[in-house]
Amino acid sequence: MWDKNTFVLLFDNARQAGGIVLLNWMHGHEVLLWWMGVLSILMFVGTLVVIPMLVARIPADYFLHKNRIRDRQGEPNYIWEVAGLVLKNVLGLLLIVLGLSMLVLPGQGILTIVLGLMCMNFPGKWSLERRIVSQPKILHALNWMRTRAGRPPLEIEQQ
């Protein structure tokens, strides 16, 4: 039957075999692993540069008014407006996916997710954004970036 020693022996053999399989896979995919490392470093450095620039562009009163008035210049062009809306939502989705990956990889995951949400259009977006940004640590991080960029802190109505 199964006694403790048999179980330990089987587990050790399986663990060793799994380690050998993993090492063999890594040896066979060195180029892939190298590129993943380079991509991870680029994402980390990129977020350190791009995220503060995007945070600085958020209007200070963005989270005070649920229904913001858009400033339109000239006649609206439906095709360009729809194309811009689609591109903005695709960018937002990409930022959310990158932010989720940055929760386990190097980078500013939560801030990237917040910026992705801000790019997208969906029902309940403003309430979700406001709830996330109202978290003291997130608001502090965003306002720290804005202060360093010479911008006023974000205004949040206390609930």
CORUR-V602793 format. One record per backbone hydrogen bond with DSSP energy under -0.5 kcal/mol. NH is the residue of the N-H (numbers start at 1). CO is the residue of the C=O. If there is no record, write none. Layout:
NH/CO ; NH/CO
//
This chain:
3/1 ; 7/3 ; 8/4 ; 9/5 ; 10/6 ; 11/7 ; 12/8 ; 13/9 ; 14/10 ; 15/11 ; 16/12 ; 17/13 ; 18/14 ; 19/15 ; 20/16 ; 21/17 ; 22/18 ; 23/19 ; 24/20 ; 25/21 ; 26/22 ; 27/23 ; 28/24 ; 29/25 ; 29/26 ; 30/27 ; 33/29 ; 34/30 ; 35/31 ; 36/32 ; 37/33 ; 38/34 ; 39/35 ; 40/36 ; 41/37 ; 42/38 ; 43/39 ; 44/40 ; 45/41 ; 46/42 ; 47/43 ; 48/44 ; 49/45 ; 50/46 ; 51/47 ; 53/49 ; 54/50 ; 55/51 ; 56/52 ; 57/53 ; 57/54 ; 58/55 ; 62/59 ; 64/61 ; 65/61 ; 66/64 ; 68/66 ; 70/68 ; 72/70 ; 74/72 ; 78/76 ; 81/77 ; 82/78 ; 83/79 ; 84/80 ; 85/81 ; 86/82 ; 87/83 ; 88/84 ; 89/85 ; 90/86 ; 91/87 ; 92/88 ; 93/89 ; 94/90 ; 95/91 ; 96/92 ; 97/93 ; 98/94 ; 99/95 ; 100/96 ; 101/97 ; 102/98 ; 103/99 ; 103/100 ; 104/101 ; 105/101 ; 109/102 ; 109/107 ; 112/108 ; 113/109 ; 114/110 ; 115/111 ; 116/112 ; 117/113 ; 118/114 ; 119/115 ; 120/116 ; 125/122 ; 128/124 ; 129/125 ; 130/126 ; 131/127 ; 132/128 ; 133/129 ; 134/130 ; 135/132 ; 139/135 ; 140/136 ; 141/137 ; 142/138 ; 143/139 ; 144/140 ; 145/141 ; 146/142 ; 147/143 ; 148/144 ; 149/145 ; 150/147 ; 151/146 ; 155/60 ; 156/154
//
